[in-house]
Amino acid sequence: MDVSGHELDLHRLELRYAATRVAEPQAVQRLAASLERCGQLVPCVAVNDPQAGESRLVLIDGYRRVAALRRLGRDTVAIECWSCDLATALISLLTRRQDRAFACIEHALLLRELLIGQGLSQQQLARRFGRDVSWVSRRLQLVQELPDNVLAAVCAGQLSSWAASRVLVPLARANTEHAERLLQALVQRPLSTRELRQWFEQYQSAGRAARERMVDHPGLLLQALQERQAAQSDERLRDGPEGACAADLRKIEALIARLHRRLPSLSPVPAVLIDAMPRLRAALNTLCNAIERSIANDTHGDLFERACVTGAGPQPARDQPTAQSGA
């Protein structure tokens, strides 16, 4: 059946690989607006597979276009039919240049389909992609390490692939229950990448009781952190540079005290401490000398007081003549 470049009824398309695409409702909405304004400029790609039946085609590329057409209430779609098998079509799809690059998770899902659904080995995939086997293995690990519910959330567009691989997967290895509860919370109230990174840093250093609250209400932790940062900002503004210097000095004293407490447990003294002693002495001497020079040069006192003293008393107006010229 040759239907290249023709209109095809949408119900004759089999969306077999819809699960390998990440849903992006906003992108579909933008595409629907473009289709309504300009029409379908790029045809979808489909392959005639005997398992799909004589009257149906398997959609290879164009899942967003199909979703946008359905949102517009259209019944037909422009199709380009490739005369090849499914494995060749999927490999061609991944290797050719496209306007929209596949996300890493989509790439990995299509590779898994080629591995499991089409029966190709990793060696065959590596050879047909012009890569080595380790590249194929690393791609496949992106989906093999993800729990099913996390992978479903990524494909549904409820969770980014970064959040899945960098936060949910490590958390699932350590505590599966916490990972599931966090996923439920993120589906209800998504967090940005920056917020989730900040949340995970706090989780790693928190106690057991705090972690129980954090996984159920991650947004409350971020709100508390924002309030703390605002309070610290107000404190720095109130105390001025003098307060900032005092805070830095307290931190230095605390670090020195901590090193002092650790010394009894270090035997022999590590080379890193011995090598650091000359640098510490030099840095401290430089700071002390700079402070002494600042004290010696500060002979005029406070700038505001100096301005008040200089500007005190009546001053002659610049447009008034002098006493001699007036006489």
SVG drawing of the C-alpha trace seen along z (x, -y; Angstrom):
<svg xmlns="http://www.w3.org/2000/svg" viewBox="-13 -102 68 113">
<polyline fill="none" stroke="black" stroke-width="0.4" points="0.0,0.0 1.6,-3.2 0.2,-6.3 3.2,-8.5 2.4,-12.2 -1.4,-11.5 -3.9,-12.2 -4.8,-9.3 -7.6,-9.0 -6.3,-9.3 -8.0,-6.1 -5.9,-4.1 -2.7,-5.0 -1.4,-2.6 0.4,-4.6 2.5,-1.7 5.4,-3.8 3.5,-6.5 5.0,-5.2 8.5,-6.2 7.6,-9.9 7.6,-12.4 4.3,-14.3 4.6,-18.1 1.2,-19.7 2.5,-23.2 4.5,-22.1 1.4,-20.3 -0.7,-23.5 1.9,-25.6 2.0,-23.1 -1.9,-23.1 -1.9,-26.8 0.7,-26.6 -1.3,-23.8 -4.5,-25.9 -2.7,-28.9 -0.5,-27.3 -1.7,-23.8 0.5,-20.6 3.8,-21.5 5.8,-18.4 4.2,-14.9 4.2,-12.2 6.2,-9.1 4.6,-5.7 5.5,-2.1 3.3,0.7 3.7,3.6 1.9,6.9 1.0,7.2 -0.9,3.9 -3.3,5.2 -3.7,4.2 -5.6,1.0 -3.4,-0.4 0.1,-1.9 2.4,-2.1 3.3,-5.7 7.1,-6.2 7.4,-10.0 4.9,-12.7 3.2,-11.8 3.0,-15.5 1.5,-16.4 -1.1,-13.7 -2.0,-15.0 -2.2,-18.5 -4.5,-17.5 -6.8,-15.6 -6.9,-18.7 -8.1,-20.7 -10.7,-18.1 -9.1,-17.0 -9.8,-13.6 -6.9,-13.2 -3.2,-13.6 -0.5,-14.0 1.6,-10.8 5.0,-9.8 5.1,-6.0 8.6,-4.4 9.0,-1.1 11.2,0.6 10.9,2.7 10.2,1.3 13.8,1.7 15.3,-0.2 12.7,-2.9 13.3,-3.5 17.1,-3.6 16.7,-6.0 14.5,-8.2 17.1,-8.3 20.1,-9.0 18.7,-11.6 18.7,-15.3 15.3,-16.7 13.8,-20.0 13.1,-18.5 15.9,-16.6 14.8,-13.5 15.2,-13.7 17.7,-11.3 14.9,-9.3 13.1,-9.1 16.3,-7.9 16.7,-5.3 13.1,-4.0 13.5,-3.6 16.7,-1.7 15.0,0.6 12.2,1.1 14.8,2.1 16.5,4.4 13.4,6.1 10.6,5.5 12.7,6.0 15.1,8.5 18.4,6.7 21.4,7.2 23.5,4.4 26.3,5.3 23.9,4.9 22.6,1.6 26.1,0.3 27.1,1.3 24.0,-0.2 24.4,-3.5 28.1,-3.7 28.8,-3.6 30.4,-1.2 28.5,1.2 29.3,-0.9 27.3,-3.8 24.3,-1.6 24.6,-0.2 24.8,-3.7 21.7,-4.8 19.7,-1.7 20.7,-2.2 18.7,-5.5 15.5,-3.5 16.6,-0.2 17.4,-2.0 14.1,-3.9 11.2,-2.3 8.0,-1.9 6.0,-4.6 8.9,-7.1 9.3,-6.2 5.5,-6.7 5.7,-10.1 8.6,-11.1 6.7,-10.0 3.6,-11.8 5.5,-15.0 5.0,-15.2 8.7,-14.8 11.8,-15.8 14.4,-13.2 17.0,-15.1 14.8,-14.8 14.3,-11.2 17.9,-10.2 19.6,-12.6 17.1,-12.5 14.4,-9.8 16.8,-7.0 19.4,-7.6 16.6,-8.1 14.9,-4.8 18.1,-2.9 18.4,-4.2 14.7,-4.3 12.0,-3.1 9.2,-4.3 10.5,-7.9 11.0,-7.9 7.4,-6.9 6.1,-9.5 8.2,-12.2 7.0,-11.3 3.4,-11.6 4.2,-15.0 5.9,-16.2 3.0,-15.2 0.7,-17.3 3.1,-20.2 6.0,-20.2 9.3,-21.8 11.8,-23.4 15.2,-21.8 16.9,-24.4 14.3,-23.8 14.6,-20.0 18.4,-20.2 18.2,-22.4 15.6,-20.0 17.9,-17.0 20.9,-18.7 18.9,-19.4 17.5,-15.8 21.0,-14.3 22.0,-16.2 18.7,-16.0 17.8,-13.7 15.3,-10.8 12.3,-12.7 12.9,-15.7 13.2,-13.4 9.7,-12.0 8.2,-15.5 10.3,-16.5 9.2,-13.7 5.5,-14.5 5.8,-18.3 8.8,-19.3 7.4,-22.7 7.2,-23.6 10.9,-23.0 11.7,-25.4 9.4,-28.0 11.2,-27.7 14.5,-28.1 13.4,-31.2 12.1,-32.7 15.5,-31.9 17.4,-33.5 15.2,-36.6 15.8,-36.9 19.6,-36.5 19.5,-39.2 17.6,-41.5 20.2,-40.8 23.1,-41.5 21.4,-44.8 20.9,-45.8 24.4,-44.9 26.2,-46.3 29.8,-45.4 30.8,-45.4 28.4,-42.6 29.6,-40.7 33.2,-40.9 32.1,-39.7 30.2,-36.7 33.3,-35.8 35.5,-35.9 33.1,-33.6 33.2,-31.1 37.0,-31.2 37.2,-30.7 34.7,-27.8 36.7,-26.1 39.9,-26.4 38.2,-25.0 36.9,-22.1 40.4,-21.2 41.7,-21.5 39.2,-19.0 40.1,-16.5 43.8,-16.6 43.8,-13.9 42.2,-11.4 44.9,-12.0 48.0,-10.0 50.3,-10.8 49.3,-14.3 48.4,-14.2 50.6,-15.9 47.8,-18.1 47.7,-19.9 51.5,-20.2 51.7,-21.6 48.9,-24.1 50.6,-25.7 52.9,-28.0 50.0,-29.2 47.8,-29.8 50.5,-31.8 51.2,-33.9 47.5,-34.6 47.0,-35.6 50.0,-37.8 48.9,-39.5 45.4,-40.2 46.9,-41.5 49.3,-43.8 46.4,-45.1 44.3,-45.8 47.2,-47.7 47.8,-49.8 44.1,-50.7 44.1,-51.8 47.2,-53.9 45.8,-55.6 42.4,-56.3 43.3,-59.7 40.1,-61.6 37.5,-59.4 34.2,-58.7 33.3,-60.2 29.9,-61.2 31.3,-63.0 33.9,-64.7 31.3,-65.9 29.2,-67.3 32.2,-69.2 33.2,-70.6 29.8,-71.7 29.0,-73.2 28.3,-76.9 27.0,-79.5 28.6,-79.5 28.7,-82.6 26.4,-82.4 28.3,-82.1 26.3,-84.9 26.9,-87.5 29.7,-90.1 32.6,-90.2 32.7,-92.9 35.5,-94.9 33.7,-95.1 30.5,-96.1 32.4,-99.1"/>
</svg>
